[in-house]
Structure formats: C-alpha cells, structure tokens
Amino acid sequence: MTSEKCSSEKQTDWKSMWICIFLQFVVGIQISVYYMSMWPYLSGLDKTADFDFLGWVVAACSIGCTISNPIYGYWNQKTMSVKWPVITGFLIAAVGQGWYGLLGMFDNVKWMMLFARFLTGLGVGNIAALRVYAAMASTPKNRMRAISFGTGGFVLGFSFGPVISAVFTPLGEAGVRIGGFVLNMYTVVAYLMVLICIFGCVIIYFFFNESYVGIVTKEEKEKDEVEVPMFDIPASLICIYLFMIVNMTATNIEVMSSPLTTVLYDWKDSDSIFYNGIALAISSAISVSLNIAQGATRLGKIDKRKQMIFGLIMFLLYQAFMFPWGFYSGPLNFLPAGVETTEAGGCYAEYLWCNETTRVPLPIYFFCFIVFFGIAFPFVETPSPTLFSEILGPRKQGTMQGFFSLGGSLAPVIASITSTAIFKYSGYRYVIVLQAITLLVAIVLILLFYKRLVPLKVIKKSKDSTISCESQN
C-alpha cells in the first residue's frame, strides 16, 4: 500500500492552511520588525544603554519565545486546538508592541524596551501551534507544500519586518507630537504592529477551521491495525540543531547589518536602516520565490538532505566573502569627536579593533546579503521542519513541535548576546568565525547520520503480511 492510498480519504483543508501560512507571516514581522532600527531608537532615548545591552534587548523577544513555545505546543497536544493558543499569543504580542511604541513616556527606557520585547516574545511563541497545524493538518502528499509555504510566509515576514521600518524613515526621529503621543519612524511601526496582531485574531476566530488529516487516530489504529513506531531521536535532534543554526545565522546577519554598515561605510543610522532594508527586501523576494518553488515545482522533490547541505554551503560562502581579508581596503574610520551615529557613520572611539580591520567592498556586501543569504535560507529552514515532521510520523506533534520552535527561538538569544559582545570588543571577524564553525558542524552531522534522516515508516498489519506506509511526499 502506498502513502497516497493510506490517506486517500483525507484531504488538506487549504482554506485554513492559507490562513495558517498568513499568520506565520505575521509572526515573522512581529519578531524582526525592529532589528535594524532598534539600536538608533534605544540609543536616542537612553544614553546609558550600550551595545552590549542591545544584545539583551534583541534576545528578550527570543527568550519570551523560548519560554512560550513549549507551552503553546503542549496546549495544542492536550486540547488539539490551534485557534485559542494563537489568539492568546497575538493579544499578548499586541500589548508588547503597544508598550514599545510608548517607550518615550517612561524612565529607564532600556529596561522598559527589554520588557516590551520579552512580552512580544511570549506572544509570538504561538508560532509553535501554527507549525503543529501545518504538520498535522496536511496529508503526506501535501506536507512539503504546506510546510514550505508556511516557512516561506514566516521568512517573508521575518525579512519584510525591517523593510517596514525602512518605509517609515521619512517620518524622521522627531516625527509629530499629538498630545502625549509621538508619531515618528519608530513609534508608528509599533502601533501598526498592534493593529496587525488584532487583525490576525479576527481572521483566525471567524475564518479558521481545525482539521487534522495528517495523523493516525486511535480509531484508525484499532480498526486498521496500524502501528506508529517510536521516532528516531538523534535524527529529530539534528533537525532541531539545523533549525537553530539557520536562525542563529539569520539573526546575526540582520541584527549586525545596521551597526556593521555604520562602521564599514560610514552610514548614519537612517541610511543604514534604509539601504539595508532595501537589500533585505530583495533578499526576501529571492527566498520567498524559492520557498514557493519548493512547494509548487519539482524543486521540492529533491532529497531534503541534499537541499540542506546546499543551503549550508551558501551560508558558508556568505561568511567567506564577508570576512575582513587583508587584501580588502582599510582600516576603518572613526566618528568625529562629539558626533553621534544619528548624524554620521564610523567607529566609536572604544572600537579599537577598527584600527586593524579592513572594509568589505560595498558591492560584495550587497551581493552576499542579497544572493547568498536569499538563496541559503529556504534550502535549510524549509527542509528541516518538513523532515522533522516526517521523522516524527503521523502522530500528535504538539509537544515535539514546541521543542522544535524552542530551538529556533533559543538560537537568536545565543546569537544576539554573543555577537553584539564580540562585535563591541573585537569586531565582526570572530562573529563570522563562530558562525562558520556552527555551519560546518551541521554539514558533518548530516553526512554522519545521512541514512537516518528519513521519514518514519508507519506499519499497517494484515493477516498475511506487514505493509509499510511511509510518511513522505
């Protein structure tokens, strides 16, 4: 019996699946929207905040996700509900985003910003429930398409978030004051995020239907004598690691882009946000196009292990070209005394490593950001969750998908804290070295466990023989 026959009577509910994909897009925006504008906003409101603290602010959202991911996954596991975990998450995120927009009214702004991002993270941890739905509400035949489109939605949102900040840069840092509210390039974005969260709640409440055609029910096990064996634990952990390092790399690239271009090309804050936003928009377009191709063409039929190795190599090429090689021009320039990055670009006086660091040529920077980053992302972040769900098999996946999302949320915590600290004290050279090591480890793990990174085989027993029904595309 083939996998198609095993699920011949079940159909994927694509109306609800597209809502799920859209909401993953919304989550991506909520997480990344301030990545390029956070440092100018923070340093402008609170002069006691340093670049080290920025790492903790960036990490705060991911810490919130790390805590809430397993909770939302467990909630789904126990209740088989996606609707209410997602609505609850978006309402919490809306409060966090509103808080972020009102930071100018508080003292100790840096701590208020940290808490606002933490609260947002607690909300958007609902991505775990959305990933559960994509895996459990799709038939084996449609799973790659459902997960690749969902990942594409998240990638588009994650990449498009900073672009939204770039769009509102013409409002400037001063903006317009209406009563106690300040509408500027930072706060308007926060208020927009609140409205998007509320819109997400409305969409899922009125138009979303729960349907789990991708799991073998208790009745099916008894009636058809179907056995779902234990999944391969090492293989599932490798998928989680792959998801972690791709999120770690993406966070480093996006969080570091603004301060990095400030010191490399002497761009002031608004220029860094604007030009990096354009580059990220183009890179995002490439990623999303490839995600769509994975779900709609034969590209998605290529062995997922090969796809992931290819994506990891693209990430490694990014690191290789962005390394400050001795044959690049240098050293870097310093900010004039008494001048802030709101007015001009360059290295802060305490960045002594700028004296020994070369400048990556601007065309190479844009090529790496747009091409290597744009191609690499979909070839790792799409196959890894798809393969993870296939390794788990047609069973309830709420708890395990919660841990999968936890890994993806924990990675940016590690990345943002370590990369900002390394950048401040020794430059971006060793950030690249650290990223390259984690990527090489991922390639080695895939090669060592190559034969175990395969879909789970579900056993259907008959009187005369045992027939395997593989959970695959």
Secondary structure, DSSP 8 states (H G I E B T S, - for coil): --HHHHTTT----HHHHHHHHHHHHHHHHHHHTTTTTHHHHHHHH-TT--HHHHHHHHHHHHHHHHHHHHHHHHHHHHH--SHHHHHHHHHHHHHHHHHHHTGGGSSSHHHHHHHHHHHHHHHHTTHHHHHHHHHHSS-TTTHHHHHHHHHHHHHHHHHHHHHHHHHTGGGTTT-EEETTEEESTTHHHHHHHHHHHHHHHHHHHHH-----TTS--HHHHHHHTEE-----HHHHHHHHHHHHHHHHHHHHHHHHHHHHHHHHH---HHHHHHHHHHHHHHHHHHHHHHHHHHHHSGGGGS-HHHHHHHHHHHHHHHHHHHS--TTSB----B--TT--TTT--SB-TT-GGGGG--B--HHHHHHIIIIIHHHHHHHHHTHHHHHHHHHH-SS--HHHHHHHHHHHHHHHHHHHHHHHHHHHHH-SHHHHHHHHHHHHHHHHHHHHTGGGSS--EEEEE-SS-EEEEE---
